[in-house]
Amino acid sequence: MRAPIGDFDTAVPAPDCLDELIAPVADAVRHWTGAVPADRIVYVETDPRWADTAVFVEHYGQDLLERSANCVVVAGRRGGETTLAACLVLSTTKVDVNGLVRRQLGARKASFASMDTATGATGMEYGGITPIGLPRDWPLLVDSAVVDLPWVLVGSGRRRGKLLVPGKAFAELPGAVVLEGLGV
């Protein structure tokens, strides 16, 4: 199969390679219920040595720069309570943590979660966190620019490999809230 974007040697529908995915991501694909069929989610194998964005797009295709999204874990705090959430924004932008995220979570303070918190709570590798397979009770804040793209490159839950996903599928994930201006 040829990848819908980028230049990858290996591109396989995610349901056909569940053993390549970590458990929470594989489970999410296995039990997929969105309007976008699960076989439209494509797994592409990548080399973690080329994970840096500039090197990645040089190796796998310049078109990926405008079609990649980052998923980050944030922690919102109010009183003695902490709420973990994930944010998905285009890789050319930064998450508006202290503005839109803080207000959306109803928090007094919001910040990026520590690496240990992000990996421990998601079961995913740092640098490969994906919105597919996150804890179902988490808010997933998605920038509207991501949803508007025909195809988006995101992590696969580990540093080796990525997922190519139709943008509109992210709006259907558990806990998803699409927000204008999440990425600035």
Secondary structure by P-SEA (a helix, b strand, c coil): ccccccccccccccccccccccaaaaaaaaacccccccccbbbbbbbcccccaaaaaaaccccccccbbbbbbbbbbcccbbbbbbbbcccccccccccaaaaaacccccccccaaaaaaaccccccccccccccccbbbbbbcccccccbbbbbcccccbbbbbcccccccccbbbbbccccc
